[in-house]
C-alpha cells in the first residue's frame, strides 16, 4: 500500500501555524504520511516544501486584495493545478477563505474524488451567513476552532462541522507566567506588550496610532514597551517605530514573544488571533483596528456580531475594550489602557473575565486540538473510501 499523501493549503501566518501542528499530529497518527501544497515558515520547519512563498497570497482587506488580484488569481490557478496533478488522498485547506476556497472549488470541479476538509470555519455566524450553505458543494467537513460553530453550520445549512478546539490551548505552558514573571507584572516600569498586527496593511495603519498612544501613556505611567514582530516584516516595523517618542524593544523569535506575554502587565493589540493568546495568558488588553474607508462601509453593512474581538465572542461580553475606525485614536486608547496598567476596577474586572477562558475553551479528557483535528481528517478520509496513494 502506498503511503498516505495529504495536501495542505494555507494562506497566511496563522494558517501556517495550524498547518505545522496538524502535520505533527498526522505523523503521529499515520506514520509515513507525506505532504505537499502551500505553507509558510512554520510548516517549512516541519519539512514542508511550499509551492511558492506564502507572502504571495497573505493579503487581507478589499483594497490590498484588489491591488494584488493578478498575482492571487495566478497562484489560485497554480495551486489547484498542483493538487489535481498530485491527486493526494485528501486536501486540507486552512483558513484564508478568499484564497483557499477558490482553490477548493477548482479542485472539486476537476477532481471530485479528492475529499476536502476546511480547517477553520469562516465566520458565517458573524457576517455573510449564506456562505455556510454555499460551502457544501466543495467542502466535505469543517474543523471548528470555536465551540458554537458546529451549531451555526447546522442552523445555516453548512457542511458537517466538528469542534476541535483552538490550537493555542496546546501552548498554555508557554503562555502562563511563573512566579517570577507574575511578580514582574506588578513592578514598575510596567511591561507593556504592543502588537500592531502581523499583516502589512494592519501595522502600517496602526503603528502611528500606537506610537502616539504609547507616548501619552508613558507621560503619566512608567512603562517598558515590547513589540513582537513577524520576522519578515521586522525591518519595516523597525523603520516605523524609529519615529516613536518612546523607545520600544522589538523581538522576533516566538520564544521571546511568549516570554513578553508571560511578563506583560497589559497589552495594546490589533484585533486578531493574538487577542486569544493574550486572554489565555491572562493579560488585560485594549484592542484596536483600522481599515480603509471603503472596507469600513462594506463591513458595517455585513457584520452581525457585537464585537470583533475573539475572547469577547467566547466570553459573551465585551471584556476587552475595543476601538475601531474613528474610535481608534491615541487619546481613547491611552485612556482605556492606563487603568489596566495602574490597577483598579477596570483591571480587576477584565482579569476576572479572562479567568473564565479555560472552562470555555479547553477540550475534555486532556485532548489536544491538533490531535482532535488529525482524528477528524483521518475519519473523513476513511469515510470517503479513497485509496491511499491517490483517488
C-alpha positions as CSV (number, residue, x, y, z in Angstrom):
1,X,0.0,0.0,0.0
2,X,1.3,3.4,-0.9
3,X,2.0,5.9,1.9
4,X,-0.8,8.4,2.8
5,X,-0.5,11.7,0.9
6,X,-2.2,14.8,2.2
7,X,-2.0,18.2,0.6
8,X,-2.3,21.3,2.8
9,X,-3.0,24.8,1.6
10,X,-2.6,27.8,3.9
11,X,-3.0,31.4,3.0
12,X,-1.4,33.4,5.9
13,X,0.7,33.1,9.1
14,X,-2.0,31.8,11.4
15,X,-2.9,29.1,8.9
16,X,0.8,28.2,8.6
17,X,1.0,27.7,12.3
18,X,-2.1,25.5,12.3
19,X,-0.7,23.5,9.4
20,X,2.5,22.8,11.2
21,X,0.7,21.5,14.2
22,X,-1.6,19.4,12.1
23,X,1.4,17.9,10.3
24,X,2.9,16.8,13.5
25,X,-0.4,15.2,14.8
26,X,-1.0,13.4,11.4
27,X,2.5,12.0,11.5
28,X,1.9,10.6,15.0
29,X,-1.4,9.1,13.9
30,X,-0.3,7.9,10.4
31,X,3.4,7.3,10.3
32,X,4.8,7.7,6.8
33,X,2.3,10.3,5.7
34,X,3.7,12.8,3.2
35,X,2.6,16.4,2.5
36,X,2.5,19.0,-0.3
37,X,0.8,22.3,-1.1
38,X,1.3,25.8,0.2
39,X,2.6,26.9,3.5
40,X,5.0,29.2,5.4
41,X,7.9,29.2,7.8
42,X,6.3,27.0,10.5
43,X,5.3,24.3,8.0
44,X,8.8,24.6,6.4
45,X,10.2,23.8,9.9
46,X,8.3,20.5,9.6
47,X,10.0,19.7,6.3
48,X,7.2,21.1,4.1
49,X,8.2,22.4,0.7
50,X,5.8,25.1,-0.4
51,X,4.7,25.5,-4.0
52,X,5.5,29.3,-3.7
53,X,6.2,31.8,-0.9
54,X,3.3,32.4,1.5
55,X,3.7,36.2,1.1
56,X,2.3,35.9,-2.4
57,X,-1.2,35.2,-1.1
58,X,-1.1,36.5,2.5
59,X,-3.2,39.6,1.8
60,X,-6.2,40.9,3.8
61,X,-8.6,43.7,3.1
62,X,-10.6,44.6,0.0
63,X,-8.2,47.2,-1.4
64,X,-5.0,45.2,-0.8
65,X,-6.6,42.2,-2.5
66,X,-7.6,44.3,-5.5
67,X,-4.1,45.6,-5.8
68,X,-2.7,42.0,-5.8
69,X,-5.5,40.5,-7.8
70,X,-3.4,39.3,-10.7
71,X,-0.9,37.5,-8.5
72,X,-3.6,36.0,-6.4
73,X,-5.5,34.6,-9.4
74,X,-2.3,33.1,-10.8
75,X,-1.5,31.5,-7.5
76,X,-5.0,30.1,-7.2
77,X,-4.7,28.5,-10.7
78,X,-1.2,27.1,-9.9
79,X,-2.3,25.7,-6.5
80,X,-5.4,24.0,-7.8
81,X,-3.5,22.6,-10.8
82,X,-0.8,21.2,-8.4
83,X,-3.4,19.5,-6.2
84,X,-5.2,18.0,-9.2
85,X,-2.0,16.8,-10.8
86,X,-0.7,15.3,-7.5
87,X,-4.0,13.5,-6.7
88,X,-3.4,13.4,-2.9
89,X,-5.6,11.2,-0.7
90,X,-7.1,14.3,0.9
91,X,-6.8,18.1,0.7
92,X,-6.9,20.3,3.8
93,X,-7.5,24.0,3.2
94,X,-6.6,26.2,6.2
95,X,-8.4,29.5,6.9
96,X,-8.0,32.4,4.4
97,X,-11.2,31.5,2.5
98,X,-10.7,34.1,-0.2
99,X,-7.8,32.1,-1.4
100,X,-8.3,28.6,-0.1
101,X,-12.0,28.3,-1.1
102,X,-11.2,29.4,-4.6
103,X,-8.6,26.6,-4.7
104,X,-11.1,24.1,-3.3
105,X,-13.8,24.9,-5.8
106,X,-11.4,24.3,-8.7
107,X,-10.1,21.1,-7.2
108,X,-13.7,19.8,-6.6
109,X,-14.6,20.5,-10.2
110,X,-11.5,18.9,-11.8
111,X,-11.0,16.1,-9.3
112,X,-14.3,15.4,-7.4
113,X,-12.9,12.3,-5.8
114,X,-10.5,14.2,-3.5
115,X,-12.0,14.7,-0.1
116,X,-11.7,18.3,1.1
117,X,-11.5,19.4,4.8
118,X,-11.7,23.1,5.8
119,X,-9.6,23.8,8.9
120,X,-11.1,27.0,10.5
121,X,-14.7,27.9,9.8
122,X,-15.3,31.1,8.0
123,X,-17.2,33.5,10.4
124,X,-20.5,32.6,8.9
125,X,-22.1,33.3,12.3
126,X,-20.8,36.9,12.1
127,X,-21.4,38.0,8.6
128,X,-22.5,36.7,5.2
129,X,-24.3,33.7,6.7
130,X,-25.3,32.3,3.3
131,X,-21.6,31.2,2.8
132,X,-22.3,28.2,5.1
133,X,-24.7,26.6,2.7
134,X,-22.6,27.7,-0.3
135,X,-19.7,25.6,1.1
136,X,-21.5,22.3,0.9
137,X,-20.7,21.5,-2.8
138,X,-16.9,21.8,-2.3
139,X,-16.2,21.2,1.4
140,X,-16.7,17.7,3.0
141,X,-16.1,18.7,6.6
142,X,-15.2,21.8,8.7
143,X,-12.9,21.8,11.7
144,X,-14.1,24.5,14.0
145,X,-12.0,26.4,16.5
146,X,-14.9,27.8,18.4
147,X,-17.4,25.7,20.4
148,X,-20.5,27.4,19.0
149,X,-19.6,26.9,15.3
150,X,-20.9,23.4,14.7
151,X,-24.4,24.6,15.8
152,X,-24.1,27.6,13.5
153,X,-23.3,25.4,10.5
154,X,-26.2,23.1,11.3
155,X,-28.6,26.0,11.6
156,X,-27.3,27.7,8.4
157,X,-27.2,24.6,6.3
158,X,-23.4,24.3,6.1
159,X,-21.2,21.2,5.8
160,X,-20.7,18.8,8.7
161,X,-18.7,20.6,11.3
162,X,-16.7,19.3,14.4
163,X,-15.3,21.4,17.2
164,X,-11.7,20.5,17.6
165,X,-10.6,23.4,19.9
166,X,-8.2,26.2,19.3
167,X,-4.5,25.2,18.9
168,X,-3.5,27.9,21.3
169,X,-4.8,25.6,24.0
170,X,-1.7,23.5,23.4
171,X,0.5,26.5,24.3
172,X,-0.7,27.1,27.8
173,X,2.7,26.3,29.3
174,X,4.2,28.9,27.0
175,X,1.6,31.5,27.9
176,X,1.1,31.1,31.7
177,X,3.5,33.2,33.8
178,X,5.7,31.6,36.5
179,X,6.3,33.1,39.9
180,X,9.0,35.5,38.8
181,X,7.0,36.6,35.8
182,X,3.9,37.2,37.9
183,X,6.0,39.4,40.2
184,X,7.4,41.2,37.2
185,X,3.8,42.1,36.1
186,X,3.5,44.1,39.3
187,X,6.8,46.0,39.1
188,X,7.3,49.5,37.7
189,X,8.1,50.3,35.0
190,X,5.2,48.2,33.9
191,X,5.8,45.7,31.0
192,X,3.5,46.6,28.1
193,X,3.3,44.4,25.0
194,X,2.5,46.3,21.8
195,X,1.0,44.2,18.9
196,X,0.1,46.3,15.8
197,X,-0.7,43.3,13.6
198,X,1.1,40.6,11.6
199,X,-0.1,41.8,8.1
200,X,1.5,44.8,6.5
201,X,-1.9,46.5,5.8
202,X,-2.6,46.3,9.6
203,X,0.6,47.5,11.1
204,X,1.0,50.3,8.5
205,X,-2.3,51.8,9.7
206,X,-1.8,51.1,13.4
207,X,1.9,51.8,14.1
208,X,1.5,55.6,14.0
209,X,-1.6,55.4,16.3
210,X,0.1,53.0,18.7
211,X,3.3,55.2,18.8
212,X,1.2,58.2,19.9
213,X,-0.8,56.2,22.3
214,X,2.4,54.9,23.9
215,X,3.7,58.5,24.2
216,X,0.6,59.6,26.0
217,X,0.7,56.6,28.4
218,X,4.4,56.9,29.2
219,X,4.0,60.6,30.0
220,X,1.9,59.6,33.0
221,X,2.6,55.9,33.8
222,X,6.1,54.3,33.6
223,X,6.1,51.6,31.0
224,X,8.6,49.2,29.3
225,X,7.3,48.6,25.8
226,X,8.0,45.3,23.9
227,X,6.8,44.8,20.3
228,X,6.9,41.2,19.0
229,X,7.2,41.4,15.2
230,X,6.8,38.9,12.4
231,X,10.3,38.2,11.2
232,X,9.7,39.0,7.5
233,X,8.2,42.4,8.5
234,X,10.7,43.3,11.2
235,X,12.7,45.8,9.1
236,X,9.6,47.8,8.1
237,X,8.3,47.7,11.7
238,X,11.7,49.0,13.0
239,X,11.6,51.8,10.5
240,X,8.1,52.8,11.6
241,X,9.0,52.6,15.3
242,X,12.1,54.7,14.8
243,X,9.9,57.8,14.8
244,X,8.2,56.9,18.1
245,X,8.8,59.3,21.0
246,X,9.0,56.3,23.4
247,X,11.6,53.6,22.8
248,X,10.3,50.1,22.2
249,X,12.2,46.8,22.3
250,X,11.4,44.7,19.1
251,X,11.7,40.9,19.2
252,X,11.0,38.4,16.5
253,X,11.6,34.9,18.0
254,X,8.4,33.1,19.0
255,X,10.0,32.3,22.4
256,X,10.7,36.0,23.0
257,X,7.0,36.8,22.1
258,X,5.7,34.3,24.6
259,X,8.1,35.5,27.3
260,X,6.8,39.0,26.7
261,X,3.2,37.8,27.1
262,X,4.1,36.0,30.4
263,X,5.7,39.1,31.8
264,X,3.3,41.7,30.5
265,X,1.1,43.7,32.8
266,X,-1.1,44.9,29.9
267,X,-1.3,44.9,26.1
268,X,-2.2,47.1,23.2
269,X,-3.1,44.9,20.3
270,X,-4.7,44.8,16.9
271,X,-7.8,42.6,16.7
272,X,-6.9,39.1,15.7
273,X,-5.8,35.7,17.0
274,X,-3.2,37.4,19.2
275,X,-6.1,38.6,21.4
276,X,-6.9,35.0,22.3
277,X,-3.2,34.4,23.1
278,X,-3.3,37.4,25.4
279,X,-6.6,36.2,27.0
280,X,-5.2,32.7,27.7
281,X,-2.1,34.4,29.2
282,X,-4.3,36.5,31.5
283,X,-3.0,39.8,30.1
284,X,-5.6,42.7,30.3
285,X,-5.8,44.1,26.8
286,X,-7.0,47.1,24.8
287,X,-7.9,46.2,21.2
288,X,-7.7,48.4,18.2
289,X,-8.4,48.1,14.5
290,X,-8.5,50.3,11.4
291,X,-9.3,49.5,7.7
292,X,-9.8,51.7,4.7
293,X,-13.0,53.8,4.4
294,X,-14.4,51.6,1.7
295,X,-13.8,48.5,3.7
296,X,-15.5,50.1,6.7
297,X,-18.6,50.9,4.7
298,X,-18.8,47.3,3.4
299,X,-18.1,45.8,6.8
300,X,-20.8,47.9,8.6
301,X,-23.4,46.5,6.2
302,X,-22.3,42.9,6.7
303,X,-21.1,42.3,10.2
304,X,-23.7,40.9,12.6
305,X,-21.9,40.5,15.9
306,X,-21.5,42.9,18.8
307,X,-17.7,42.5,18.9
308,X,-14.8,41.8,16.5
309,X,-12.6,40.5,19.4
310,X,-12.4,36.7,19.7
311,X,-12.2,36.5,23.5
312,X,-15.2,38.8,23.8
313,X,-17.2,36.5,21.5
314,X,-16.2,33.4,23.5
315,X,-17.0,35.1,26.8
316,X,-20.3,36.5,25.6
317,X,-19.4,40.0,26.8
318,X,-17.0,42.8,25.7
319,X,-14.4,42.2,28.4
320,X,-11.6,43.6,26.3
321,X,-12.3,47.2,25.3
322,X,-12.1,47.7,21.5
323,X,-11.7,50.8,19.4
324,X,-12.4,50.6,15.7
325,X,-12.0,53.1,12.9
326,X,-12.9,56.7,14.1
327,X,-12.7,55.5,17.7
328,X,-9.2,54.2,17.2
329,X,-7.4,57.3,18.4
330,X,-4.4,57.8,20.7
331,X,-6.4,59.7,23.3
332,X,-9.1,57.0,23.6
333,X,-6.6,54.1,23.5
334,X,-4.5,55.7,26.2
335,X,-7.5,56.5,28.4
336,X,-8.5,52.8,28.3
337,X,-5.0,51.4,28.6
338,X,-3.8,53.4,31.6
339,X,-6.3,51.9,34.2
340,X,-5.2,48.4,33.1
341,X,-1.6,49.4,33.9
342,X,-2.1,51.3,37.1
343,X,-4.7,48.9,38.6
344,X,-8.2,49.4,39.8
345,X,-11.7,48.2,39.0
346,X,-11.2,48.1,35.2
347,X,-8.1,45.9,35.5
348,X,-9.7,43.6,38.1
349,X,-12.9,43.2,36.0
350,X,-11.1,42.2,32.9
351,X,-8.8,39.8,34.8
352,X,-11.9,38.1,36.4
353,X,-13.5,37.7,32.9
354,X,-10.3,36.2,31.5
355,X,-10.2,33.7,34.3
356,X,-13.2,32.0,32.7
357,X,-11.4,31.3,29.4
358,X,-10.2,27.8,30.4
359,X,-13.7,26.4,31.1
360,X,-14.9,27.7,27.8
361,X,-12.1,26.6,25.5
362,X,-10.3,23.5,26.9
363,X,-11.3,20.2,25.4
364,X,-12.4,17.3,27.8
365,X,-10.2,14.4,28.9
366,X,-6.9,16.2,28.1
367,X,-7.4,16.1,24.3
368,X,-5.3,18.5,22.2
369,X,-6.8,20.5,19.3
370,X,-4.2,19.3,16.7
371,X,-4.8,15.6,17.7
372,X,-8.6,16.1,17.5
373,X,-8.2,17.8,14.1
374,X,-6.0,14.9,12.8
375,X,-8.5,12.4,14.0
376,X,-11.3,14.1,12.1
377,X,-9.2,14.4,9.0
378,X,-8.4,10.7,9.0
379,X,-12.1,9.9,9.7
380,X,-13.1,11.9,6.7
381,X,-10.6,10.0,4.6
382,X,-11.8,6.7,5.8
383,X,-15.4,7.6,5.2
384,X,-14.6,8.7,1.6
385,X,-13.2,5.3,0.7
386,X,-10.4,7.0,-1.2
387,X,-7.4,4.5,-1.6
388,X,-4.1,5.6,-0.1
389,X,-1.8,7.0,-2.7
390,X,-4.4,8.7,-4.9
391,X,-8.0,8.8,-5.9
